Amino acid sequence: MPLKNIPISERPREKAMQKGVSSLSDAELVALLLRSGIKNCSVLELANQLLVEFGGLSNLFNTDIQLLMKVKGISKVKALDLKVCYELATRLNKDNKNSKKRVIQSTKQVFQQYRLFARQSSQEFFYVIYLDTKLQVLQEEKLFVGGLDRSVIDLKVIFKKAILCNACKIICFHNHPSGDSKPSKEDYAVTQSIVELGKVCKVTLLDHIIFGSDNYYSILGNQKYFDDIDNK
């Protein structure tokens, strides 16, 4: 379908901004790289043409630059952009395969690694580290920002992400911009809710840490648990 006949909200660039890049089809992703089409052929039509002619994404990006440039509408710049994108993806994949997973061994380690990050935030935020059975970091993400209480922290989001990355343990921490690491009643209540839902989802909360200016408070006090794991 010509780009002009597609609703603005469903055009590749607008769709990516509203729904995220992962929502785009292969042709839409290629169209964003190409940026423009040619006379009587929209950028989306040109992207589809490339995928059909070369037999999918893998073959397209593996194609020699000179062959790409033989396609009407593919300039040297566009061909080079496609090859650069493929090279970046190849290098990233290589780095991911070769990188050694980071292991979390203590609550103190979490504080030391993230305290500068926490200090830079003037807002309260809630962060989750997802771990495997060996306490290797699988994923980490700042999930919630603002005045944190049970109405803001969506437990379903926490455990959905745990399930998606096959985590069996999590560590949560959040900051107190006031600098005081003492937990509030709400902090204890949120921690208890996470522990209870974690039992249902078979995901263990190892600790919920409160970051102050220069110190931290471990709500679950699981330093011994980390030590036990480390000695096995």
Secondary structure, DSSP 8 states (H G I E B T S, - for coil): --GGGS-GGGSHHHHHHHH-GGGS-HHHHHHHHH---BTTB-HHHHHHHHHHHHTSHHHHHHS-HHHHTTSTT--HHHHHHHHHHHHHHHHHHHHHHHS---B---HHHHHHHHHHHHHT-SS-EEEEEEE-TT-BEEEEEEEEESS-STTT--HHHHHHHHHHTT-SEEEEEEE-TTS-----HHHHHHHHHHHHHHHHHT-EEEEEEEE-SS-EEESS-THHHHHHHHH-
